[in-house]
Amino acid sequence: MQEITPPSLMRFSLRALRAFGFLSLVVPISGACASGYRQPPPSGPDASALHAVAMTFDDLPYVMPPGASQQANRAAALAANAAILNALRRHAVPVTAFINEDKVQALGPEGPRLLQRWNEGAFVLANHGYHHFDSNRLTPVQVEQEITQGEATIGPLAHQAGRTLTFFRFPYNHVGDTEAKRLALSDIVHRHGYRLAATTIDVEDYLFNDAYECAFAHGRSDAMEKIERAYLDYVRIEIPYYRALDTRVMGREIPSIMLLHSNRLNAAALPAIIDIFRKDGTRFITLEEAQADPAYASEPRMATAYGPMWGYRWARERHIAVNGALEPEAPAWIRGYCKTN
């Protein structure tokens, strides 16, 4: 099935892929669930086994909301990072932090100092490019520049700590929209000594954070609490959904890799997210440990203009039918919150 370019590729959603024909191996669906979340597929015979997850944060130091002053953004970045780091340390959760160099520079001298706290113990820095770029819109030469310039701060910091930068993750998970480009970008990533970072759990935190930021801008603490509760409800659904997807495709449970972003919402919600994992017996591991599993021995060999989680990529490569209708929707009121409030 030929892919059709949607009006905007700036943000991935499974719903967009349904609309534009990406999931050609998916069982036909009857449409989105308007009344609420769908139940995730069953986890299979290994559901009682000890789960494992690697936590990753993208877009560090901070996803700055539009319209805020530089001073306000700096204060928000420092507060959010302190809250996220404190939660991770308090619960002994290792993490890999993917950095955009332009966001570091936007914080001035505070940027590098802030990242030092992400470069200690079980906290590891990783490359997310100079800008939050879309590889679909750049040439391989330009992508290579993004990768090398993305090392400006994190390269020296890693070196000072006796470490080597190991992982690179493409913004939007856009790894190449044609086969030739995918191969070229993969070669660039490996030539610079990186391994492509996987993602297997997506909770669309950017959608909830957009609503959360709008409520914050209007001083609506009641709405912020409601949005956070809805977000955590969604997290509780998406974690088992993606685990079941990966288990079905791989024939066994594999370590999960969760994608989150450094934003105001996750600064508030992270302790509860950690608790969700703890309550189902999940063990927190490093990204390196997760990707040591044989399932991650080779990156998906599939060109696409979109950025789906790796479970969907693996399913397509293996010609395994996956019912996309089981993927829950974020609530409509969350998606439309900023337009109506």
C-alpha positions in Angstrom: 0.0 0.0 0.0 1.5 3.3 -1.0 2.0 5.8 1.7 0.4 9.3 1.4 2.1 12.2 3.0 -0.2 13.8 5.6 -0.5 17.6 6.0 2.0 17.6 8.8 4.6 15.1 9.8 5.7 17.1 12.8 4.0 14.7 15.2 3.4 11.0 14.9 0.2 9.4 16.0 -1.2 5.9 15.1 -4.4 7.6 14.2 -2.6 9.5 11.5 -1.1 6.3 10.2 -4.5 4.7 10.0 -5.8 7.7 8.0 -2.8 7.7 5.6 -2.4 4.0 5.0 0.8 3.1 6.8 -0.5 0.0 8.6 -1.1 -2.1 5.4 -0.9 -5.3 7.4 -3.5 -4.3 10.0 -6.8 -6.0 10.2 -9.4 -3.6 8.9 -10.8 -1.4 11.6 -14.3 0.1 12.1 -13.1 3.5 13.3 -12.0 5.2 16.5 -13.6 4.4 19.8 -15.6 7.5 20.7 -16.9 6.4 24.1 -13.6 5.7 25.8 -10.5 3.5 25.9 -10.4 0.1 24.4 -9.1 -2.8 26.4 -5.5 -3.9 25.5 -5.0 -7.3 24.0 -4.2 -10.2 26.5 -0.6 -10.5 27.5 -0.3 -14.2 26.9 1.1 -17.1 29.0 4.1 -15.1 30.2 2.0 -12.3 31.7 3.1 -13.2 35.2 6.8 -13.0 34.4 8.8 -10.2 35.8 8.6 -7.2 33.4 11.5 -5.0 32.6 11.5 -1.4 31.2 14.2 1.1 30.3 13.1 4.7 30.8 14.1 7.3 28.3 13.5 11.1 28.1 13.6 13.1 24.9 14.0 16.8 24.2 16.1 17.7 27.1 16.8 20.0 28.8 13.1 21.0 28.5 10.2 21.3 26.1 9.6 25.0 26.3 6.0 26.1 25.8 5.4 28.8 23.1 4.8 32.3 24.2 6.5 32.1 27.6 9.3 34.5 28.4 12.9 33.4 28.4 13.0 33.9 32.2 9.9 31.9 32.7 11.1 29.1 30.5 14.4 29.0 32.4 12.7 28.8 35.7 10.3 26.1 34.5 13.2 24.0 33.0 15.1 24.1 36.3 12.0 23.2 38.3 10.9 20.4 36.0 14.4 18.9 35.8 14.8 19.0 39.5 11.4 17.2 40.0 12.1 14.5 37.4 15.7 13.9 38.6 14.5 13.7 42.2 11.8 11.1 41.3 14.3 9.0 39.4 16.8 9.1 42.2 14.3 8.5 44.9 13.1 5.3 43.2 16.5 4.2 41.9 15.4 4.3 38.3 18.1 4.5 35.6 17.5 6.7 32.6 18.9 7.7 29.3 18.4 11.4 28.4 18.3 12.5 24.8 19.5 16.0 24.4 18.8 18.8 21.8 21.7 21.1 21.8 19.7 24.2 20.8 17.6 23.7 23.9 20.8 23.6 26.0 22.0 26.8 24.5 18.6 28.5 25.0 19.2 28.1 28.8 22.5 29.9 28.7 25.1 28.9 31.3 22.4 27.0 33.2 22.1 24.5 30.3 25.4 22.6 30.7 25.2 22.8 34.5 21.8 21.2 34.4 22.9 18.4 32.1 25.7 17.5 34.6 23.0 16.0 36.8 21.9 13.7 33.9 25.5 12.5 33.5 26.0 10.7 36.9 25.6 7.2 38.1 22.8 5.4 36.2 21.9 8.6 34.3 23.3 8.7 30.8 23.4 11.4 28.2 22.5 10.6 24.5 22.2 12.5 21.3 18.9 13.8 19.9 20.4 16.2 17.3 21.2 19.9 17.4 17.6 20.9 16.6 14.5 18.8 17.0 14.8 18.2 13.3 12.6 16.2 10.9 14.9 13.9 8.8 12.1 13.7 6.2 12.9 17.3 5.3 16.7 17.1 5.4 19.3 15.6 3.2 21.7 12.9 4.7 24.4 15.6 4.7 22.2 17.9 6.8 21.3 15.0 9.1 24.9 14.3 9.7 25.5 17.9 10.6 22.6 17.7 13.1 24.3 14.6 14.7 27.8 16.1 15.0 26.6 19.5 16.2 24.3 17.8 18.7 27.5 16.7 20.5 28.7 20.2 21.3 27.8 20.0 25.0 27.1 16.4 25.7 30.4 15.2 24.1 32.7 17.0 26.5 30.4 16.2 29.4 30.5 12.5 28.7 34.3 12.6 28.1 34.8 14.4 31.5 32.9 11.6 33.2 34.9 8.9 31.4 32.0 7.9 29.2 31.3 7.5 25.5 28.1 8.7 23.8 26.4 5.4 22.8 22.8 6.1 21.6 21.2 8.4 19.0 17.5 8.8 18.6 15.9 10.6 15.6 13.4 13.2 16.5 9.9 12.0 15.7 11.5 8.5 15.3 11.8 9.4 11.6 14.6 7.1 10.5 14.2 7.5 6.7 11.2 8.0 4.4 12.8 6.1 1.5 14.8 2.9 1.5 17.9 4.7 0.1 17.6 7.4 2.8 17.0 4.9 5.6 20.2 3.1 4.6 22.2 6.4 4.3 21.0 7.6 7.7 21.7 4.3 9.3 25.2 4.3 7.9 25.8 7.9 9.3 24.5 6.9 12.7 26.8 3.9 12.9 29.8 5.7 11.4 29.7 8.2 14.2 29.8 5.4 16.7 26.1 5.4 17.7 23.5 2.8 18.1 20.0 3.6 17.2 17.8 3.9 20.3 14.6 1.9 20.2 11.2 2.9 21.4 8.5 0.5 22.3 6.0 2.3 24.6 4.5 5.6 23.6 1.9 7.3 25.8 1.5 10.5 23.7 2.6 12.6 26.6 3.1 15.6 24.2 -0.7 15.7 23.6 -1.5 15.7 27.3 1.3 18.2 28.0 -0.1 20.6 25.4 -3.4 20.6 27.3 -1.6 20.8 30.7 0.4 23.9 29.5 -2.8 25.6 28.3 -4.4 25.0 31.7 -1.2 26.3 33.4 -1.1 29.4 31.3 -4.7 30.2 32.5 -4.0 29.4 36.1 -6.5 26.5 36.0 -5.0 24.2 38.7 -8.3 22.2 38.7 -8.0 21.5 35.0 -4.3 20.6 35.4 -5.2 17.9 38.0 -7.9 16.6 35.7 -5.5 16.4 32.8 -2.9 14.6 34.9 -5.4 12.1 36.0 -6.5 11.4 32.4 -2.8 11.1 31.4 -2.2 8.5 34.1 -5.3 6.6 33.1 -3.9 6.5 29.5 -0.5 5.4 30.7 -2.1 2.5 32.6 -3.7 1.3 29.3 -0.8 1.9 26.9 1.8 0.0 28.9 0.1 -3.4 28.7 -1.0 -2.7 25.2 2.5 -2.2 23.9 3.9 -5.1 26.0 1.2 -7.4 24.4 2.1 -6.1 21.0 5.8 -6.9 21.4 5.1 -10.3 22.9 2.8 -11.2 20.0 5.3 -10.2 17.4 8.4 -11.6 19.1 6.7 -14.7 20.6 8.0 -13.9 24.1 8.1 -10.9 26.4 11.0 -8.6 25.8 12.3 -5.6 27.7 10.3 -2.5 27.0 11.7 1.0 26.2 9.4 3.8 27.3 9.5 7.2 25.5 8.8 10.3 27.7 9.6 14.0 27.3 11.1 16.5 29.6 8.1 18.7 30.2 5.9 20.2 32.9 3.4 17.3 33.0 5.9 14.6 33.4 7.6 16.6 36.2 4.3 16.3 38.1 3.3 12.8 37.0 6.5 10.8 37.0 6.3 9.5 40.6 2.8 8.0 39.7 4.2 6.5 36.4 7.0 4.8 38.3 4.4 3.5 40.8 2.3 2.1 38.0 5.3 0.1 36.9 6.3 -1.0 40.4 2.8 -2.3 41.1 2.9 -4.8 38.3 6.4 -6.0 39.3 8.3 -4.1 36.6 12.1 -4.0 37.0 13.8 -0.8 35.8 16.9 -1.4 33.7 19.2 0.7 31.6 18.7 1.3 27.9 21.9 -0.6 27.2 20.6 -3.6 29.2 17.3 -3.5 27.3 18.9 -3.4 23.9 21.2 -6.2 24.8 18.2 -8.5 24.4 18.4 -10.4 21.0 15.1 -8.7 19.9 17.1 -5.5 19.4 20.1 -7.1 17.7 19.3 -5.3 14.5 17.2 -2.2 13.9 14.0 -2.4 11.9 14.7 -2.5 8.2 11.7 -0.5 7.0 11.5 2.9 5.4 8.5 5.1 6.4 7.7 8.8 6.6 6.2 8.1 10.0 7.6 7.3 13.5 5.7 4.2 14.9 6.9 2.2 17.8 9.2 -0.6 17.0 6.5 -3.3 17.7 4.6 -2.1 14.7 7.8 -2.0 12.5 8.7 -5.5 13.6 5.1 -6.7 12.8 5.3 -5.3 9.3 8.7 -6.9 8.7 7.5 -10.2 9.9 4.1 -10.0 8.0 2.2 -10.3 11.3 -1.3 -8.9 11.2 -1.9 -6.5 14.1 -5.4 -5.0 14.8 -4.7 -1.3 15.1 -8.2 -0.8 16.4 -7.0 -2.0 19.8 -4.7 1.0 20.1 -6.5 3.4 22.5 -7.2 7.0 21.6 -6.2 9.9 23.8 -9.5 11.5 24.9 -11.0 13.9 22.4 -11.3 16.6 25.1 -7.5 16.4 25.6 -6.8 16.8 21.9 -9.1 19.7 21.7 -8.5 21.3 25.1 -6.4 24.3 23.9 -9.0 25.2 21.3 -11.9 25.2 23.7 -10.3 26.7 26.8 
